[in-house]
Amino acid sequence: MSFWTQYTHIGASQAVLPEHYTPLLVISTEKSTKSLPPSRILSNSLVIPFYAASASASILLLHLLFSLYSCQALGRYLCCRLSRSRQAPVTTPDETLDWANGQPLISQLGGPVIYAFKVARLFGCLAFLGLALVTPSTEIIATAVYVSVLGLLSVTTTYKYASLASQHLATVLLVVFSVFAYRDLFPLLTFNEQPEDVHEGWLLWAKLAVLTTITLLPAVVPRQYVPVDPKNPSEFPHPEQTASWLSMSLYLWLDPIIFMAQRVSHLSHDMLPLLQITIYLGT
């Protein structure tokens, strides 16, 4: 019995199809069912971190290429020619002026506290690499090797290159964490799906724990103080200039001032931190 023959009472808004139309209806229904998209849009989402690492490596190589002395000399020459054609003075910055020159490596990279956080992130990247070597995914292994190299560069090179490596490392780690969160954490919020890498067992949760830690670590690391005027750095920087992203978002850098105001009857102006050099008024 077809679908339409079960309706014996035909109303004004009903129509009866002949029997030879029923197979066509069934075939069209099967075709539409087969053409439905899968429940998960990205079936091979593990290639996204590899693409992000490849793009990061390409941008990093281009940046290093343009920072070569020959390219800098060409840029200064073009700026000089352009300024002469416009009869304007040359305003190229003095690139030899670097406030971090002559300082020890740990001081260049922000001091003992910031350097310790960077070393901890390097060990986290190495731990993630060791866990990734157990899995058969070549893309994740290549990405783990790349982030480990970036973590090593962020603690062994000078300020110029270490800061660049740290920026690329934070970006690639965020992409890797987002992919694993989509694959293995988001299904835990649903009723009919399960993590795609659940077959890995405890290795999966170990990777997620390490990856979450090294990805969110930059949010709590104090920022490095970079003086606006390299010739006259501030001896006591403003707390907001060295506050972490989390501290700036929640204004946690104001807590010491508030706690101090609770302990004294009057908070004088000399007990407040100095103003930032960027908001000083010149006379």
N, C-alpha and C positions, 0 to 999 in steps of 0.2 A: 504494500500500500504506500502510495506516495505521500508527500507532506501535505498536499492540498486536499486529498480525498478525505481527510479526517474531519474537514469542516462540511457538515451535511446541510446546514442552513446557510444559504448564500444571502448576504445582505446587500445593501445598496453600494457599499464601499468595497466589496470583495469581488475577486475575479477568479475564474477557474481556468487553469492552464491545461491544454491537451496533454495526453500521455507522452507524446514524442518530444515535448519540451522539457520533461523531467530530467533526462540524462544530461542535457545541456546545462541545466541548473546545477546539477551535482558536479560536473566537470569544472564549471566556472568557480564554484565554491572551493573546490580543491586547489585550483590555481591561485586563488586569492589567499588561501591559507599558507601555501608554500612561499608566496612572495612576501610574507610578513617579515619584518626585520627581526633579528635575534634580540633577546632580552638585554644583552650586554653589547654596547655600541662598539667598544674597542676589544676585539678578540685577542690581539697581540699587542697589548699596551706596554710590554716590557721594552719595546724598541724606542719609546719616547725618551727615556733617560739617555739612551745611546745617542739619539739625534741631538739632544740638548748638550751632551758632552762634546759631540763633534762640532756643533756651532760655537761652543765656548772655546774650544781649542783653535778654531779658525780665527775667531776674533782676537784671541790672545796672541796668536802668531802675527796677525796684521799689526796689532799694537806694538809688539816688539820690533817689527820691521820698520815702522814709522819712527820708532824711538832711536834708531841707529844714528850715528853721528853724521853720516852722509845725507840722510833724509833731513835731519835738523839743519844742516848747512844749506841744503837746497831751499828749505822753507825760509830761512833767514835771508837768503839771496832774493827770493821772490818778493818777500815783504819789503826789502830795501828797494828793489826796482819799482814796486808799486807805489811806495811812498815818495820816491823821487819823481815819478810821473805826475803825481798829484801835488808836488811841491809841499809835502808835509814832513814833519820830522819822523824819524824811525822810532816806533814805540814797541819794538820787540822786547819781551821780558828777558831778564837775565836768568837763563836756565841753569847757570852754575851756582845760583844762590839756593842752597838747601840747608834748612835749619837742622837736619839730622846728621849732617856730615861731621865726622870726627867723634860721634858718640858710639858707645858699645852697642852691640846688636840688640840686646834686651831693651836698652833704653830707646833705641830707634823704633822698636816694635811696640812701645807703649808702657814699658816697665814690667816688673815681675808679675803683677796680677794678670794683666792682659796676656802676657807671654805664657803664663801657666794655663790659661784658658785655651790658647791656641795649641799648646802641646797636648792638652787633653782632647781637643778635637782631632788632632793628628792620630792619636791612639785609637779614637773612635772610628776614624776612617780605615785604619789598618784592621781593626776588629771586623768592620763591615766587609772588608776585602776577604778576610779569612772565612767568614760565613758565606760569602758569595761564591767562593771557590768550590764549595760543596754542591751547589746547585748547578744544573746543566745549562743554565742560560748564559750564552756567550755575551749577550748585550750587557747584562748586569755585571758580569766579570770585568768587561772592558771599562764600563763606567766606574766601577769600584777602583780599578787601577788608576784611572784618571783623577778621581777625587783624592786618592792617596798621594799622588804626585803633587797636586795642588796644596794639600795639607803640609807636605814636606817643604814646598817652596815658601809657604807662609811663615815658617819658623826658621828658615836658614838663609834667606836672602835679605837685602837691604829694604828700607821702608818703601821705596818706590815700587819695587816688584812684589814685595810681600803684601802690600795693600791691594794690589791688582789681583794677585792670586787668591786672596781672601774673598774678594768680591765675586769672582768666578766660582769659587768653591761654595759660597753660600747660595748662589743662584742654582747651581747644578744639584746640590743637596735638596733644595726646596722642590725641584722638579721630581727627583727620585722619591721623596717622601709623599708627594701628591699622588704619584702613580701607585705606590704601594697602599696608600690610604684608600684609593678608589678600588683597588683590587681586593684588599683583605680587611679593611676596617669598615668601609661603607656597607658591605653585605651583612655585617653584624647588627645593623640598624633595621634590617628588613626581616620578614617572616619566611620568605620563600627562596632566599639565596644564601649561599655560603661562600667563604673566602676561596678565591681561585687557587691559592697556594697552600691550602689546608693539608695537602698530602705531605708537605715538608715537616709537619709536626712541630717540635720545639724549636727547630731552626728558624721557622717563620717568625715566631714571637721573639726570639733573640734578635733577629735582624730588625724587626720593627722597634724593639726597645733601643737598640744602638742607633738606628736611623733617626728616631724621634729625638734622642738626646743631642746628637751632633747637629741636627737641623735647627732645633730651638735654642741651642747654646748662644748664638750671636745676639739673641734678644735680651739676655741677661748680662752680657759682657760689657764692662764699662768702655765708653768710647775713648779713643786716644786723643789727647789734646794736641791740636795742631795750631800753632800761633798764627794770628792774622798777619802780624808783623814779625817776620823771622828774626829781624835784628834786635827786637825788643820783646822777647817772650814774657808772659806773665808768670811771676813766681808762684802765685796762688790762683789758678784758674777758677772761673765761676763753676759751681757744681753742675749747672745745666750743660756746660760744655763737655763734661766728662761723664754725664749720666747715660745709662744704657737705654735702649729703645723702650723696654718695659718701664723703666723709671720715668722716662719722659712722657710716656703715654698716660701713666697713672699719677704723675707728679710726685713720685716717691722721693725725689731729690729735695723736696721741701720738708720732709719729715724731721731732719735734725734741727732745722730752724724752729719748727713748731714745738718740738719737745724742749728745746732750750727756752722758748718763751713761756712754757708752763712752769719751769723751775725758778724763774726770776720774776721779780715784781715789775721790772721795766726793762725792755729790750732796746738798748741804745743803738745808734747807727753804726758804731764801730764793731758791734757784734754781728752785724749782717755781712754777708759775702760781698766782695767787690763787684762792681758792675762789669758786664762783659765789655771787652775792648771795642766790639762792633757797635755798641750803643753809646759810647762816649761822645760828647759834644765838643768839637774842636773850637778853640778860641782864637 
